[in-house]
Amino acid sequence: MAQQPTVLVVDDDPGIREYLDSLLALAGYRVEAAASGVEALARLENGLSPDVVILDIMMPEMDGLETLAHLRERDPDLPIIMLSGVGQTATVVRAMKAGAYDYVDKSFEVDELQIAVEKALERRQLVQEIHHLRSQLRTLDEADPIVGVSRPLQQMKELLDNIADTDVTVLIEGESGVGKELVARRLHRNSSRCSKRWVKVNCAALPNDLLESELFGYEKGAFTGALKRKEGKFEYADGGTIFLDEIGEISLSLQAKLLQVLQDREFCRLGGNEVVRVDVRVVCATNRDLRECVERREFREDLYYRLNVVNIRTPALRERREDIPILTRYFLHKYAEKYGRARTEVSDQLMAYFLSYDWPGNVRELENLVKRLVILDDERFLFSEFKSRDVSPTAPSLGDDPDPEAFEIDFDALEGPISLKQIARDAALQAERRMIAAVLEQTNWNRRKAAKLLDVSYKTLLYKIRECGLRPQE
C-alpha cells in the first residue's frame, strides 16, 4: 500500500486547524498540525518530514513570512501553500516572491484547496524525480561510461566483459576522440584489480627522456635536479592497472625497456641498479596504425606482438550513427546540469544535420559541440557551421541495409489495395521494436534506465514493450 502524503497545517486558529485536519483526512492525507511557526520548525527538527505545508500568513510571534523563510532554508523544494485573509494581497505577493508555491484564500471552496494540495504534491514528486535523474546522470560515467546501443558498440562491450577479469595486455585502437580511455577505464573497473590504483600516462605529452623517468622513476643523483629517489608510474600502479595512452609515440630505446617490463615484470629505476618487481596490468591505446609503424621500423615488432595480446577496435562515431541521438541527449543533460541550464533536447532539423555529419573528431567533437549549444542556447550558429562544411541535412540510414525480401508482397493473397499508411506504421513499429529491444538489452532490462535513455516516460515504455511483444531472454 502506498504511503499517505503528509500535510503539515500551521495556523494559530484551532478552528481552522481542526477543519483542515478533518477535510484533508477525508481526502486521504495524513495531517500534522502546529499552532505556530516556532512549533512547526520544532516538529521538523524532531524528524517530521511533510510533503506539503499549508501556512497561515498572519500569526503571532513568528508570522507566515518569517516561517516561510525558515522552511525554505531547511528544504528549498518543499511546496508551501499560504493561507491568506481578506486585504492581504500585498503580503501574498511578498510570500510568492519569497518562494511560496501557491496561496488559498481562507474563504476557499473545498475543491479549491484539494486542487492546490494535489498540484503541490505533483510538483513535489516531479522535483524528487528530477533529483533522482540528476543523481543517475552524475553516476552514469562510473556505472557505464560507454553510452550507446549500436551493434559495433555492443560487440565491443561483450569483448571487454570477456577479458576484463584477466591479466592479458590489451591494445585499444581507434581514431582520436572515440573514447579509448573510457574503454580502458571500463576494463579496470570490471576487473579484479578495480580496488587498486588506476594510473594514466599520456606518452605523447612528455619528451622521451622525461617519459622514461616518469614511467620507471629515478634514484637520487641520476641527473641534475634529482635530489631524492622518486618512484615511477609502474611502481605507483603496482597491483592495479596502468594505461599508456598514445603508445605509438614513444622512442625505440624506451620501447626496449617497456618490452622488458612486459616480459619480466621488473625494471631498474633511472640511475640505479636495484631491480624493482611489479604486478601491473598494462592497457595501451593509440590512434596510429602500429602495423604500419612496424613496417616503417618506427615501432618494435616484438613489442607490438607483446602489446597486442587482445586487440580492441573502438568504432568511429560515423560507424554507429544510431548512437548519436542517445549521446546528444546524454551530453545535453550532463551540461544542462553542470551549467544550470534548462535545455533538454535539440530540434529535429539540427538532429538531421547531426545524423548526416561524419564527425571527424568523433564523440569528443559531438560533446564539445553540445556543450557550446547548452552554454549559448542557440542552434543558429550550428546551422551556419554545418552549411559552411557542405553538410546535407538528409539523415542516412541508422541501421543495417534493409533486406529486400522483407518488402516482397504476395499479390495473389491481397484482397484490396495496398495501404502505404499501414506500411509506414508497420515499419515505424518495427524500428521502434529494434531500438527498444537494444536499449533494454544494454540496461539488463532495467526499465527505468531504459526509459531515460529513450527519453520517454516509464509508463510509455511499459506500453511500448507490451505493444512490441518484447520479453527478457531467459
N, C-alpha and C positions, 0 to 999 in steps of 0.2 A: 504494500500500500504506500502511495506517495506521501511524503511528509507534508503536513499542513503548512502553508506560508504563515509567517508570524508578522502581525501588525502591532506596532507599538503606538498607543494613543497617549499623547502628552497634552493635558488640559487641566487647569486648576478648578474647573467646574465639575463637581461629582456627577451632576445630572447628565452632562454631555458625555462623560466617560462611560457611565452605565449604559446610556443609549447606544453609543458606538460599539460598546462591548457586545450588547445583545444583537445589534444589526449585523456586525461583521461575523460573529459566531454563527449566526443563521446562514450566512453566505459561505461558510466552510473554512473560515480563517481562525487561527489561534491568536487570541488577543491578549496583549500585555498592556497595562495602564500605569501611568505615572502622573502625579499631581503637580509636578513642576519640572522645569528644565534640570534643576540640580538632581532631583530624584531620577530622572531619565538617564542622565550621564552616569550616575552611580550604578544603576541597573546594568548599563553597558560595561562598566568597569568590572562588574561581578560575573560577566560572562554572557549576558543576554545578547543575542545576535539577530535583530529583526530584519525582515526583508523589505518592509516599508514602515515609514514613520508618518503619523498624522499629528501635526504640531500646531497648537494654538499660537496665534501671534501675540495676543495680549495676556501676559501672565505676570504676577508679582515676582519680586527678587530678580530672577533671570527671565527676560522676555523671550519671545519666539525668535527674534533675530539673533540674539546672543547665543541662544541654544542651538540655532541653525549653524552658526559659525563653528561651534564646538563639535557638532555632529559631522559636519563636512570635513573638519580637520581629522577626525577619527577615521572616517570612511567616505572618501570623495565620491564613491559610486552609489552610496545608499540613497534611494529615492525618497524625498521628503515632500509631503503634501501639506500645505499651510491651510489652517482653518482661519478664515477672516470674518470679521463682523462688518456691519454697515459703516461706511465712511473710512475704511482702512485701505483704500485703493493705493495711496502713495506708499504705505508700508508694504503692501503686497508686491508692488513693483520693486521695492528695495530687496525683498526676500527672493524674488525670482532672479534678480541680478546677482544675488549672493549665492545662488546655486540651488534654490528650491526647485523641485521637479514640476509641481502643479499647485493650484490653490482651489479651495472649495469654500463657498460662502456658507455661513452657519445656518442659513435658511435653505440648505440643499434638499433636493429630492433624493430618495433612496437610490434610484438608478444612477444619478449623477455621481454619488460617492462611490458606488460599486464600480462604475466605469473608470473612475480616476484611479482606484486601487488596482484594478486589473491591468490598466496601461502601465502603472508604475512597476507592477510585478513583471510584466513583459519586458520592460526596459532593464530591470534588474537581471533577468535571465539572459537577455541579449548581451549585456555588459560582461557577465560572467563567461559566456561562451566566447566572446572576443578575447578576454584574458586567457582563456584556455587555449584558443587557437594561436595566440601570440606566443604562449609558452611552448606550444608544439613547434612553432616556427623557429624559436630560439634554439631548440634542441635538435632540429631536423638535421643540421650538419653533422652532429655527433651520432644521431640514430642511423642515418643513411645519407651521407653527403653526396652520393651519386644519384641525381634526380633524372627520371625518365622511364619510359615503358617500352621503348623501341626494341625490336628483336636483336640488333647488334649489341645494345647495352645489356640486355638480359643474358645474352650468351657470355658476354664478358664477366658479368656478375657471377654466373654459375661457375666459370673457371676460377674466379677469385675465391669463391667459397670452398671449392675443392682443394685448393692449395694453401689456404690461409693458415691452417694449423699444422703446417710443415715448416721445415727449416731450409727449403730449397731457395737458392738465389733466383731472383726474378728480375727480368729486364722489361721495363714498360716503354713501349714505343708509341709515338703519336705526334701530331702536329702541335705547334705552340698554342696553348690556350684550351686544349681539350680536357684538362683536368687530371693529368698524370699524377700529381701529388695526392689528389683525392683517392685515386686508385691505391696508391701506396699506403695511405692512412687507413683505408678500409682493410687492407691486408694485415696491418699491425693490430688494428682494433679487434679483428676476429681471430687473432692467433693466441696461442698460449702465452705469448710474451706481452700481452696487452697491458699487464700491470707494471711492466718495466718501461724503461725510457724509450721514447721516440726521438731520434736525432736527425735533423735535416742538414745537409751540406750542399750548397749551390756551387758546383765545381767551376762554373763559368764566372763566378763573382770575384775570384781571387787569382792573382798571378800564381804560377805553379809552385814557386819556392815557398810562398806563404801558405798555399793549399797543403803542401806536404806537412808543414809544422801544425797546421790546423787539424789534419786528419790523424797524425801519429804522435803529436806532441814533441817536446824537446827537453833536453837536460840543461841545467844551469851552465852558462858559458858556451853553449852551442854556437851562438853567433852574437854579434854586438846587440846589446839590449836584452839578452836572455839572462835576467838577473836571478831567476829561480826556475825549478822544474815546473813544467806545465804538461798536464795530461791532454791527449788529443781526443778527437771526437769518437774514435773507435773505443778507447778506454771508457769514455763517459757513457757510451751506449752499451757497455758490457751487460749481457743478459737480455737486451732489448733489440731494437731494430734501428739500423742506420740507413737513411735514404740519401743516395748520391744522385742529385739532380744534375742534368746536363753532363753525364759521364763521358760523352764523346769529346769534351773539351780539354781533358787532362793530357799532359805531355807523355811521351813514350817512356821516359825514365820513371815517372810516377806510376805509370801503368804497371811497370815491373814490380814495384813494391806492393801495389794493390793486389797483384796476382799472388804474391807470397802470402798475404793475409788471407785470401780466399782459399788457398791450398792448405796452409798450415795453421791458420787461426793464430798467428803470432807475428811479431814485428819488433823492431827496436826504435826507440824514440830518436829523434834527430840529435846527433852529437853524443849518443850513448851506445853502450854495448849490452845493457841488460835486456833480456828477452821478455817481452810483455805478451801474455796469452789472454785472448778474449773469446767470449762466446756471443757472437753477434750475428743476427740475420741481416744480409745485405740485399737491399732493393735499389735498383738503379733505374733511371729514366733518361730518355734522350729524344730530341726531335730530329736527329740526324739519322741517316741510313748507315748503321755501323758496318753492314756488309760491304758497302761501297768504300767506307773508310779503311776496312781491312785490305781491300783490293788495291787502294792507293797507298798502302803501308803507313797510314796515319793512325791506325789502331791495331794493337797486337791481336793476332788471330787466336792465340791460346787464351788470352784474357776474354776475348769475345765469347768463346765457347764456354768459358767458366762462368761468365755472367748470364749467358743465355740458356740457363737450365730450363726455365719456363719463360716463354715469351708472351707478353700480353700487349695486344694492339688496342689502343684506345681510339674508338671511331671518331672521325671528324663530325662536326655538327651537321654538315650538309648531307651526311650519310644516315642521319637519324632525325629527319625533319619533323616527324610526329612528336618528338620531344620538345620542339620549340615552344608551342603554347604552354606546356607544363612548366618549362624552365622560365618562361616570361612571367607567368603568374607567381612562381616561387620568388623570383627576384623582385617583382612588384611589391609583394607582401613584405619581403625582407627589408627593403629600403624604405617603404612607407612606414614601417615600424621604427626603423632606425632614425629617420628624419622627421617623424611626427606628421607625415602627410596622409591624405585620405585616399589617394589613387589606388584602385584595386583591379583595374583592367585596362586593356588598350582597345581601340576601335577595330572593327572588322577590316577597315581599309588598311590600317597600319599592320595588322596581323598578316594580311595578304602580302605586303612587302617583306615582312619577316620570313614568311614561308618561301618566298621566291629568291631571297638573297643567299649567296653562297657562304657567307660568314668566314672569310679567310682567317680571322682571329678567333674563330670558334666560340666556345662558351664564354671565355673571358671577354670577348668583344660584345657578345649579347648582354652580359652582366653589366659592363660599363655603360652600354647604351641605355639599358633600362634604368640604371642609377641616375643618369642625366635626365631621363624622362621624368622620373619621380621628383627630382630636385626642381626642374624647370616647369613641370606640369603643363607642357605644351607640346603637342605632337607635330606642329608645323615644321620645326627645324629638321625633324627626321624625314618628313616627306621630301624636303628640299635635298637632304643628303642622299637619299636613295635615288632621286631623279638625276642628281649630278653623276651618279655611278651607273646610270643607264639600267637601273633595276626595273623590270616589268612587274607590276603587282598582280600577276596571274599565278596563283599558287599551284605548284606542282603536286603530283600525287603524294599522299602521305604514307601509303603502304606499298605492298608489292604490286607489280603489274597485274591488272585484272585477268582472270582466267577466261579466255574466250568461250569455253564450254559452259561457263556459268550463265551466259546470256543466250544459249541456244533455246529455241522455242519450238515446242511441238504444235505446229499449226493445225494438225488434224484434230488435236484434242481441244482446241479453242471453241468455245460456244458463243463468243461475242467478240466485240472489238478489243484491241489491246489498250489498256489504261496506262498512259505514261505517268499519270499522277500516282497510281498504285505502285508502278515500278520504282519511282523515286522514293516513295515511302518505304518500300521493302529494302531498297539499297541503303537508305539512311539508317533503318533499324539494324541492318547487318553491320554497318560501320560502327554504330553505337555499341553493338554487342561485342565486337572485336576489341574496341578501346576499353570498355568497362571490364571485360574479362582480363585484359592485360594488366590493368591497374589493380584489380583485385588479387591477381596472382602476385604482383610485386609487393603488395602490402600484406600478403598471407591472409587475405580475406578479412582484414581489419576494415570494416565498412565505413567507420567514421573517418579514418585516414584516407580511404579511397574517395569518399565524398569531397573531402577538402582538396585533394589533388585534381578531381574532375570539376571542382567549383560548382557543385550542386548541393542542395540540402540533403540531409541524411534520409528524410522520407522519400525524396525524389529518387535517390539511388536505390532504396529498397523496392520502389515501384518498378524501376528500370530492370532490376535483377529479376523480378518476377516476370516482367513483360518479355525479357530476352531468354527466360528459361535457364538462367545460369545457376550452377551448383558447385560448391567446393569439391575438388577432387579428393577422393579418399586414399 
